[in-house]
Amino acid sequence: MMADKEQLRRNLDDVIWRIEQARIAVSERHIVKIVAVGKYSDTQSIETLYTLGQRAYGENQVQQLEERSKALEALPLEWHFIGRLQKNKINKLIEIHPFLMQSIDSLELALALNDALERKGGSMNCLMQINSASEESKAGLTPQSAFDIYREITERCPRIHLKGVMSIGAHTEDMAVVQKSFETTYKIFESLQKSGATICSMGMSGDYELAIRCGSNMVRIGSVLFGR
């Protein structure tokens, strides 16, 4: 869906204003990065948003990430992979070399990715995904196993540079439950900061303000940015 420049400007300004209110409620020193989720847009809208100052973009499909990064390769964009990675797409993702892969959801996937990176002589910055609400429909490590698996990936996968954690808020309209899921992830993030974790990626279009108030410093926003 393509939105005109003025609509995109209004959308971006509104998101930035809301983020400012949420982050200041935490601390004036709390910095939040916006990752614009291209799923709800087209390359022209991404290019337009770039002219308005947005630099980081996320895709949840490897094929779409490849197509869009190639189509927009003339622009200095920061690409994030935010979807579930199938093992047969690992080599393709390595070729694309995103700035950040946000969805390491198991030790098995980490080992497979590390092996492929070893063969290709590369490395990748990643986040570990936590299923903080323990929902069967979502990927990610359980909160109970997250700390130990993070440390194990760090020790066993030298080609993967873990930068922190990512999670999706609980799938419910009960914001108290959503808040609890964010707080669970943030507590794990806090415990991992001694291991070098710097990114806590939580919050999407419907709950990013709450996620920021719970400590998120990276939000993944699509529909409210690109919608009309």
N, C-alpha and C positions, 0 to 999 in steps of 0.2 A: 504494500500500500504506500503510495507516494503522497507526502504532505508538502504544501508549499512552504517557502522559506519563512514567511512571517508566522505561520502556524508552528513550525518547528522552533522558531525563536521563542514564541510564547510558551511552548511546552518545556523547553530547556530552562527558561528563566523561572518558571513555576517550580520545576524540580529542584533547581539550585536554591531557590528561596526556602523551600521546605527542608532541604538538607541542612541549610544554614541554621534554621530554627532548632532542628533536632540535634545537630552536633554541638551547638553552643550550650544546649541543656546538659550535655555531658561535660564539655570543657572547651574553652576557646582554642586550646591547643590540639583538639581532636580533629584530625584531617580525614576526609572521606573522599574516595575516588569513585567516580561514576563509570561503570562499564555499560555502554549502550548496547542492548541486545538486538542484533540485526534481523532476527526472525520475523519481526513485525514490519519490516521495511524493504526497501530496494536499494541498489547501489547509488542511485541518484540522491535519495534522501540521506544516505550516509555521507555522501560527498558534501551535501548542503550543510549537514550538522557539523562536519569538519570545519567549514568556513565560519561557523559560529563558535568554534573553540573546543569542540568535543574531540578527544583523541583516542580513547580506548573503546574497543568494540568487541562484543562477544558473539560467538555462534555455537549452536549446540549440535550441529551436524558437520562432520569432517568435510564432506563434499561441498557444502555451502561455504564453509570457511575457505576452502581452496579456491572456489570460484570467485568469491568476493575479494579475497586478498590479492588475487591476480588482477582482477578488474580494476582495483584501486591501488595497485602497487606504486604508482607515482606519488601517492600521498604518504607521509610518515605516520601511518596509523599503528596503534598498539593492539594487536589481535589476541583475544583470549578464547580458548576452547572451554565451553562450560557444560557440554552435554556428556552423556554416557558414552564411553569409548569402547567399541567392540574390538576384540583382539585383531581381527582381520583389517582394521583401519589404522593400526599402530604405525606401520611403516609410512603410510601416507601422511599421518599427522607429523611424524618426524621430518618429512620432507618440507612441510609447510612451516615448521619451526615457529609456533606461536610464542608470543611474549610470555604467556602464562597458561598452563593447562590446569583447570580448576577442579577436576573431577576424578582424582585417584580414589576409587571407592572400595578397593580391596588390596590386600597384600599380594594376591595372585596377579592382579593387573599391574601393580608396581614392579613386580619381578619380571613380568613379560616385557614391559616397557623398558626397563633397565637393560635387559638382555639385548633388545633391538637397538637401543642407543649405543650399547657397547660395540655391537657389530658395525655400526655406522660411524663410530667415533664421535658421537655427539653427546649433548646433555640437554636437560629440559627443566625449566622452573615449573613447579607444580604446587597445588594445594591438595590436601587430603579431605575428601568429602565425608561429613558426619551425618548420619541419619538420626538427628537429635530427638525427633518425635517417635522414633522406632515404628515407622509406618511401613507396612509390607510393600506398598506401591512405590516407595522411594529407594534409591540406591544409597550406599554409604556405610561407613563403619558404625557399629553401635557405640553409644557414649561410653559404655563399660570397657570396650576394647580399644577405643581411639588412642589413648595416650601410649599404650604399649605398642600398638601397630605403627604409630607415627615414629616412635623411636626405632622400631625394627626396620622400617623402610629407610630411615636415615642411615642405619648401620649396614644394611645389606644391599642398598641400591645407590652406589656412589654417583651414578650418572643422573639421578633424579635429585634436584635441589628443592627440597620442601621449604616453602616460604610461609606456610600457615595452613588454615583450614577454611572450608566452605560448607555451608549447609543451606537447606531450603526450609523455611518456616513450616510449622504444622499445617496440614491441609484442613482447615476448619475456619468458620467465621467467629469462633470463640477466641477473641484476641488475648485472653488470659492464657489460653493453651499455647497460642503462637508465641507469646512473650516467654513462656516457660521454655519452649524449645530453643529460642534464641539465647536465653540465659544459660542453658545447658551447654550450648556450643561455646559461648564466650568463656565459661569457666574452664573448659578444656583448652581453649586458646591461651588463656592466662597461664595455665600450667605448662604450656609448651614454649612460652616466651624465653625461658632459660635455655631452650634447645634451638633458639634462633628464629622462632616464628614471629613474623611481623604483620601478616595479613589475616584478617578475619572477615571473610566474604559472606555476608548475610543480607538478605532483604531484596525484594523484587518490587514490581510496580504497586502491588497492593499493601505492602507492609514495610517498605524501606525506612520510613520514619521511626517506626517502632524498633526495627533492627538496629538503627543507629543509636537510639537511646539505650539499647542493650549492649552497645560496644562495637558494633560493626564499623569497619573502616573501608569497606568496599561494597558497593551495591550494584546489582545487575538489573537494569531498568530497560524495558522494551515498550510496552503498549502505551504508557503515559507519555513517553517521549515522541513516539512516531505516530500516535493516533491523532485523530482530528477532534 
